[in-house]
Amino acid sequence: MKAAVILNPNAGNKKLVNEIDFICDRLNTAFETVTLYKTEQPGDGADLVRKLEGKADVIIGAGGDGTIYELINALAPLQQRPVFAILPGGTCNDFSRAIGMNQNPLKAVEQIIEKQTEAVDVGKHGEDYFLNFWGIGLVADVSENILEENKEKFGKLSYYMSVGRTLNQAEPFQLKMTSETASYEGEAVMVLIGNGPFLGGTRAMLGNSSFQDGLLDVFVIKEMGIEPVMAWLQTSPDEEQLNPESNLMHFRAKEVHIETTPEKTVDCDGEKETTTPSTITVLHNHINMIVGNR
């Protein structure tokens, strides 16, 4: 098998840069060839993925959530999709956690060497793809309000510091949402659609959303307050909440269509590139990934 490593040297605290030579040496013990590519600017990783179609059996993304998002968006549309693996090197590394990758890159490379692969679902909205989540409202505001200096100093704790600053500023919007299993029309402060179970480096917000069941977990918080937030955090993995009187909705669906007034910025795996309206779907077992211990 031929492996290609696509490294973002600026991801996280740049810890991967000093370890990449050792990592590639370890990969060389398990793969026929290992080629290292280093990105210099946004878009480089996507260009490399497209150029490597049919030439690499395994593409290893070395970086944080932003790097993985870029690579997946280039890999998912390909006709000949290579196996994908993640060497975590960012702040939260949410999907790498979901698939059981050790957060120490030197240990994660040992998991990659084992070549244990599983098919995973991929979310799609418009022409864009995501592994972990799609969100509008509060979740996008929290991401927007993360201070870069806090991110560098406190890591994933910076996400929760932003939550504290943002909660009281949540602005309601008009939401019209339809799916094959549930619908809602009215005010909301957040819609969060999960494919993976981690957000901000923890399971607390997306519970046990499965990336292998062919379904999206949809959460709607209608009003900001302690009651809906606590209900959300305490939602059990298989519990749907469709009570129209509740401030929290939770259901699973294969496709969700969302319209808002006013137009809302979409946060997709931490990247904010599109706005509503949106149709979100799931591509079941779309990509084979090397996984760790789950």
Backbone hydrogen bonds, N-H to C=O, Kabsch-Sander energy under -0.5 kcal/mol:
donor,donor_aa,acceptor,acceptor_aa,energy
3,A,33,T,-2.9
4,A,58,V,-2.5
5,V,35,T,-3.1
6,I,4,A,-0.6
6,I,60,I,-2.8
7,L,5,V,-0.7
7,L,37,Y,-3.3
8,N,62,A,-2.5
11,A,8,N,-1.6
14,K,11,A,-2.6
17,V,14,K,-0.7
18,N,14,K,-0.7
19,E,15,K,-0.5
19,E,16,L,-0.8
20,I,16,L,-1.3
23,I,19,E,-2.3
24,C,20,I,-2.6
25,D,21,D,-2.0
26,R,22,F,-2.1
27,L,23,I,-2.3
28,N,24,C,-2.0
29,T,26,R,-1.1
30,A,27,L,-1.9
31,F,27,L,-1.7
32,E,1,M,-2.1
33,T,1,M,-0.9
35,T,3,A,-2.1
37,Y,5,V,-3.2
39,T,7,L,-2.7
44,D,41,Q,-2.0
47,D,43,G,-2.2
48,L,44,D,-2.2
49,V,45,G,-2.2
50,R,46,A,-2.1
51,K,47,D,-2.0
52,L,48,L,-1.8
53,E,50,R,-0.9
55,K,52,L,-2.6
56,A,52,L,-1.7
57,D,2,K,-1.9
58,V,2,K,-2.0
59,I,83,V,-2.8
60,I,4,A,-3.2
60,I,58,V,-0.5
61,G,59,I,-0.6
61,G,85,A,-3.0
62,A,6,I,-2.8
62,A,60,I,-0.6
63,G,61,G,-0.7
63,G,87,L,-1.5
68,I,64,G,-2.2
69,Y,65,D,-2.3
70,E,66,G,-2.0
71,L,67,T,-2.3
72,I,68,I,-2.6
73,N,69,Y,-2.0
74,A,70,E,-0.9
74,A,71,L,-0.6
75,L,71,L,-2.3
76,A,72,I,-3.0
78,L,75,L,-1.4
81,R,79,Q,-0.8
83,V,57,D,-2.5
84,F,288,N,-2.4
85,A,59,I,-2.2
87,L,61,G,-3.0
89,G,63,G,-1.9
90,G,63,G,-0.7
97,R,93,N,-1.7
98,A,94,D,-1.8
99,I,95,F,-1.9
100,G,97,R,-1.5
101,M,96,S,-2.8
107,K,104,N,-1.7
108,A,104,N,-2.6
109,V,105,P,-2.2
111,Q,107,K,-1.2
112,I,108,A,-2.1
113,I,109,V,-2.0
114,E,110,E,-0.8
114,E,111,Q,-0.5
115,K,111,Q,-0.6
115,K,112,I,-1.4
116,Q,111,Q,-0.6
117,T,115,K,-0.8
118,E,289,M,-2.3
120,V,287,I,-2.9
121,D,211,F,-3.7
122,V,283,L,-1.9
123,G,130,F,-3.0
124,K,281,T,-2.7
125,H,128,D,-2.6
126,G,279,T,-0.8
128,D,125,H,-2.3
130,F,123,G,-2.3
134,W,193,I,-2.3
135,G,267,D,-2.0
136,I,191,V,-2.2
138,L,189,V,-2.4
139,V,136,I,-0.6
140,A,137,G,-0.7
141,D,137,G,-2.2
142,V,138,L,-2.8
143,S,139,V,-1.6
144,E,140,A,-2.3
145,N,141,D,-1.8
146,I,143,S,-1.0
151,K,147,L,-2.2
152,E,148,E,-2.1
153,K,149,E,-1.7
154,F,150,N,-3.7
155,G,150,N,-0.5
155,G,151,K,-1.3
157,L,154,F,-1.5
158,S,155,G,-1.9
159,Y,156,K,-1.3
160,Y,156,K,-0.7
161,M,157,L,-1.8
162,S,158,S,-1.8
163,V,159,Y,-1.8
164,G,160,Y,-2.0
165,R,161,M,-1.5
166,T,162,S,-1.9
167,L,163,V,-2.3
169,Q,166,T,-2.1
170,A,167,L,-1.3
173,F,188,A,-2.7
174,Q,261,T,-2.7
175,L,186,G,-3.3
176,K,259,E,-2.6
177,M,184,Y,-3.3
178,T,257,H,-2.2
179,S,182,A,-0.7
180,E,255,E,-0.7
184,Y,177,M,-2.5
186,G,175,L,-2.3
188,A,173,F,-1.9
189,V,221,I,-3.0
190,M,221,I,-1.5
191,V,136,I,-1.9
192,L,219,F,-2.7
193,I,134,W,-3.4
194,G,192,L,-0.5
194,G,217,D,-3.0
195,N,132,N,-3.2
196,G,132,N,-1.8
199,L,202,T,-2.5
202,T,199,L,-1.1
206,L,197,P,-0.6
207,G,203,R,-1.5
209,S,206,L,-1.7
216,L,253,A,-3.1
217,D,194,G,-2.5
218,V,216,L,-0.6
218,V,251,F,-3.3
219,F,192,L,-2.9
219,F,217,D,-0.5
220,V,249,M,-2.3
221,I,190,M,-2.1
222,K,220,V,-0.6
222,K,247,N,-2.8
223,E,247,N,-0.5
229,V,225,G,-1.6
230,M,226,I,-2.9
231,A,227,E,-2.3
232,W,228,P,-2.2
233,L,229,V,-2.6
234,Q,230,M,-1.7
235,T,232,W,-1.3
239,E,236,S,-1.6
240,E,238,D,-0.6
241,Q,250,H,-2.2
242,L,240,E,-0.5
246,S,243,N,-1.5
249,M,220,V,-2.4
250,H,241,Q,-2.3
251,F,218,V,-1.9
253,A,216,L,-1.8
256,V,280,I,-2.6
257,H,178,T,-3.0
258,I,278,S,-3.3
259,E,176,K,-2.3
261,T,174,Q,-1.9
266,V,274,T,-2.8
267,D,135,G,-3.3
268,C,266,V,-0.6
268,C,271,E,-3.0
269,D,133,F,-1.2
269,D,267,D,-0.6
271,E,268,C,-1.8
273,E,271,E,-0.7
274,T,266,V,-0.6
276,T,264,K,-2.1
278,S,258,I,-2.3
280,I,256,V,-3.3
281,T,124,K,-3.0
282,V,254,K,-1.1
283,L,122,V,-3.3
284,H,282,V,-0.8
286,H,120,V,-0.9
286,H,283,L,-1.0
287,I,120,V,-1.8
289,M,118,E,-2.9
290,I,84,F,-2.2
291,V,116,Q,-3.1
292,G,99,I,-2.9
293,N,100,G,-1.6
294,R,292,G,-0.6
